[in-house]
Amino acid sequence: MGNRKSDFVTEARIAVRQLWQAHQTLEKLQAEWNALDYDNTLADGGFEGENAHLNTAQVSAAVFTTPDAIRGLLTAGHATNLARLL
């Protein structure tokens, strides 16, 4: 059972790193969104392939609204919880 405990911690650390990196990536994308004025330059219905079913509002919510909510959690002390496992 001792190996499973260590494996569990390893899995948790991997998930924390993925979450941390995903949040950092989304925040980087916010800067690109603003710099390239994607509010106005990403036309609804202009996406192709696997993105064709999405619209600008849905992408904006995923790039801004949710990461901003996560940032609120991180600044409330949860960043420390995650950083301990990085």
Long-range contacts (C-beta under 8 A, 24 or more apart in sequence): 12-85, 13-85, 13-86, 16-82, 16-85, 16-86, 17-85, 17-86, 19-82, 20-82, 20-83, 20-86, 23-67, 23-70, 23-71, 23-74, 26-62, 26-63, 26-66, 26-67, 27-67, 27-71, 29-63, 30-63, 30-64, 30-67, 33-60, 33-63, 33-64
